[in-house]
Every structure is written in structure tokens, then in C-alpha cells.
Amino acid sequence: MGPLDALWHLLNLFGPPLGLALIAPGLAKLLWRRELAKVPWQALAGWVAGVCAAVQLGGLLLLGRDGRMATYAALVLACTGALGWRGFPRPAG
């Protein structure tokens, strides 16, 4: 495998997490305008990208292949968890 092939493999591996990081925070800010008004889009996208990239790598290591439906389901759950964790404040105490 040449360097260009390796680059394409990496881009395709991290494509779904980056796609979710670009789309999901914008949709969340559209649906919950008031609640997420003070949270920057970049902060939400950064959390989603990081968490989903970790889940993608974990799915690759645990399942042995990229592109399994279980990994994609875990990506969606991780995305919603990251948006909820970063976007909505938790009550103190």
C-alpha cells in the first residue's frame, strides 16, 4: 500500500465521525435554540468529533473490521451523549 492509499484509508476511517461532527451540532442548535444559544458550535463539534473518533477506533479494535453496523450504532449513541454532556448543563449538587 502506497502513501496515497494509506491517506485514503485514514480519511475513510474518520469520515463518519467527522461527518457527524459537522452535521449533528448544527441540527441540535436548530432544535434547541434557546438551550444551546450560549454554547458555541465549535465546542459541540469538537466534542462530537473526539468522542466519535474514539468510538470508531474502538469499534475497529473490538470487531476487527471497519464499517460494522454495531460501530455505527455506537457512533450515533456517542454523538448524542457528547452533545448532551457538552450542550446541556447539569444541575450542581
Secondary structure, 3 states (H helix, E strand, C coil): CCHHHHHHHHHHHCHHHHHHHHHHHHHHHHHCCCCCCCCCHHHHHHHHHHHHHHHHHHHHHHHCCCCCHHHHHHHHHHHHHHHHHHHCCCCCC
